[in-house]
Amino acid sequence: MPELISQKMRRLAPEMDPLRLGTGWTLEDLGKPQILVESTFGDSHPGSGHLDRLAEAACRGIAEAGGKGARYFCTDMCDGESQGTDGINYSLVSRELIADMIEIHGGATPFDGGVFIASCDKGMPASLMGLCRLNIPAVVIPGGTMNAGPELLTLEQLGMYSAKYERGEIDEEKLTWAKCNACPSCGACSFIGTASTMQIMAEAMGLALPGSALMPATSPDLEDYAFRAGKQAVALAKCGLKPSDIVTMESLENAILVHAAISGSTNTLLHLPAIAHELGLTIDGDTFDRLHRGAHFLLDIRPTGRWPAEFFYYAGGVPAIMEELRPFLHLNVMTVTGKTLGENLDELKQNGFYGRCQTWLDEANARCGLSLTRQDIIHPYDSPLGADGSVAVLRGNLAPDGAVIKHTACPPEMFSAVLRARPFDSEEEAIDAILHHRVSPGDAVIIRYEGPKGSGMPEMFYTSEAISSDKELGRSIALITDGRFSGASTGPVIGHCSPEAQDGGPIALVEEGDLILIDVPNRILSLVGVNGQMITPQEMERILTRRRRSWVPKPLKYRTGALRLFSEHATSPMKGAYLAFD
């Protein structure tokens, strides 16, 4: 075994040993493989409040394997707690800053390996970006999912309850009931939102132990996985297997095929490109669109399906999805086990993994009065819920660089439509118009100046829920934005419209009464008319050219701090919205 970097550092920095001893290390610890145990633990939200016990379990595993774990923390924020306020503008930039802190923690005092623990929307992709940037031997521990509440209530339904309350369809008592029961435990929100999707992506890329993604966060089995991850981090440190040996174009393609099968969050189109970028790899919206075409959508889990996310694990989790996709996956890619994906899948069939999952499913059925089979939750490949993936990238003169729609969550009647433009320069103006019926069937609600450079690229969750929960509007209007959506969003919503308005993208030039063509099958999003009248593409281009001459950029919304940095340096949403300084 080559000399560990921690031991080289000890020779170069004579103060390191006494400072470690002052932290509580022993003389024996100093000579062991040193493992960074990085988590987003904190009292910030249910997805992070329990991660300390996983960090402790990982440290026990590290110790048993002959290593020494050092706990570091960089707490993430909660998108749910910030919805509907300017606080949500900090969400995407927090991904960058957590990744930066991981770089600082692992770069200032080099470690031989790492364990990275996170659960939620930005903490998980930030951890994946940070560990790829450090490129040290590392294992990811996904923090699991929370339990569903009574009546299988889950948090993404709260937007629906809120919109119904605003419209006078339910009383305050019913809204309060939903608020008090939507989050009964720790863990990521119990639906295939961004948090759940990115936990699944970590395993699908080969960076987490097989079968560890999206377990119930209250399960003692999750602590066992954390213990095993700690042991494996020491083994990886000794053999030198790094993220760059695991995350390749082939493993990223595997992850995108899994993304299609689970109808994963559209935010994945921001996160996977940013993770790939850390290792010098390039994927973009077109990569997703290509791999989603003809891909089978298999998972009957909310928000596009019927069941809470805990049932995903009961049905066999990521390994069960991958077994259905097996003929289409790159089975020879390396994983953190030191074995290939194909070897891992074979081993799980032999070691009783699926039997343990069946026990969980039997217990859940008994508890909830259900009689679900695995196939009710993860459909067989030949009996899919859909056969053309789950997301599409649309292009046209409104989005020359692309825009994203999750078509599995969109009413089919909205796949092809010509709608009247109703532009708004902020989400607040748009949602007020929707809730107070100043928007009509046949309208295309445009929310602009909400991209990365405009305001940090917040989620439009409440606006999308106000539309999708309205029986008439949910099937007759569309929402188009240069912002993004929650992984819980459903309905006719199109995000990531690029270039964004703040950069002078065509979405900034849309005027009241313009006609917009949405054609999902043909991947088109284009302006096709003005003042309610169709015109030729050539006439439309001349009008846009004239409007562009008179367009004036808005002053930056944020002039100091993290959001100023993001406004000045974020790349296009279709590239991943990571910070670039060249």
PyMOL commands that set and color helices and strands:
alter all, ss='L'
color gray80, all
select helices_A, chain A and resi 5-12+16-23+27-30+51-64+79-82+86-108+123-134+150-152+155-166+172-181+194-204+220-239+243-246+249-262+268-278+285-292+310-314+317-328+341-350+353-368+374-377+407-409+412-414+427-435+452-455+461-468+473-475+501-503+506-509+537-550+561-569+573-575
alter helices_A, ss='H'
color red, helices_A
select strands_A, chain A and resi 34-39+68-73+113-118+138-142+391-396+399-406+416-424+443-447+478-481+493-498+515-519+524-530+533-534
alter strands_A, ss='S'
color yellow, strands_A
deselect
rebuild
show_as cartoon
